[in-house]
Amino acid sequence: MTDNINYTFECISTQTDHYHPSIRCDFNRKVWINLPHIYQQKVKTLATSLAAGVPFSLLGGKKIKCNQSLIRFRVGRNHRLLLKTDSQGKELRLLNRQGYEMYF
């Protein structure tokens, strides 16, 4: 059994001339299982919306001041979803609020 759960969210477009990149999601299994169902649905909705090209600011995302390539989303009281954008694409990580600063 692995420690992480990996998802890939892709936007299904009805127009073939628009390219929507996928978003890789890397979630710690323990964090995901302990996350209430309503917040799991919120994470999935955020991931599909970001893959569809919705701006992060409309979804409640905030840039992290010390690292401009990271954007955080609040998921409930105790969790944060981090969006990392780099040359390999976009990656989401679900982290506990107490320890998410260690990621950057």
Summary of the structure (lengths in Angstrom):
residues: 104
radius of gyration: 13.6
end to end distance: 26.9
largest distance: 42.4
contacts: 266
relative contact order: 0.20
helix: 31%
strand: 38%
